[in-house]
């Protein structure tokens, strides 16, 4: 589990969580959901849900709107990590 060292470094913690989530989405080649993100990053499920929704809002993931809600990486995420295809 990643914990911020100081208050000033919270943005680094958030960036690291977002990068881990995008990386997980790209690595799995399928849908990811909050429980999986929670287990892989060590954050609570509610935080995982919030991070996934924020990444969708910023265009890095898109939701399949199923229950449980699953997410897949967008072209923007693939470009950020230079993934072809």
N, C-alpha and C positions, 0 to 999 in steps of 0.2 A: 504494500500500500504506500502510495506516495503522499507525503505530508509536506505542506509548505513550511520552510524553516522560519521565515519572518513574514510579517504582514506585507512588507514591501515586495515580497517575492510571490504573492498570490497569483499575479498574472502569469508567472512562469509555471506555476502549478497548473493553472487552467490550460495554458498552452500545451503542457506535457500531456495532460489528460486528453485534450482534443486530438493531439497527434497520435496517441496510443489508440484512440477509438477509430480514427480514420485508417490507421495502419491495420487494425484488426479487421475492419470492413474490407479492406483491399486484400488482405491475406486469406480470408475465409472463402472468397469467391461465391458468397451466398449472402443470405440476410443475417444481420445481427440484431439482437434485441437487448433490452435493458438488463436482464438477468445475466446474460453472457458478458456484457460490458462490466457489470458490477463485479463478477467473479474474476475477470482478467485484470481490472485496474485497481480493485480494492476499495472502490467507492460504494456507498449505499445505493440501493436500487433507485430511490427517488432522485439522487444526484445523477445517476446514469441516465434516467429518463430526461432530466433537464438538459444534460450535455447533448444527448441525441437530438432533442428538439431544437436546441440552439444551433447545432451543426446543420440541421435541415433548414432552419431559417436563413443561415448564411450560404446555403447552396452546396455544401460538401456531401450531404447525404440526402436521399429521398426516401420517403416512407411508403410502405405498401398498404397502409391503412387497414391491415388485418388485426386480429386479436390473437395473441399479443402482437403489438405493433412491431414490425420488422423494418430495418433500414438497409439500404445498399448505397455504395459510393456513387457519386455523380462523376461526370467528366472533369469537373473542376477539381475534385479530390484526386482523381487519377493523374491529372496534369501536375498537381502540386507534388506528388510523389513520383512523377514521371513513369507511370505505368501505362504500357501500350495495350490497346484493345478494350 
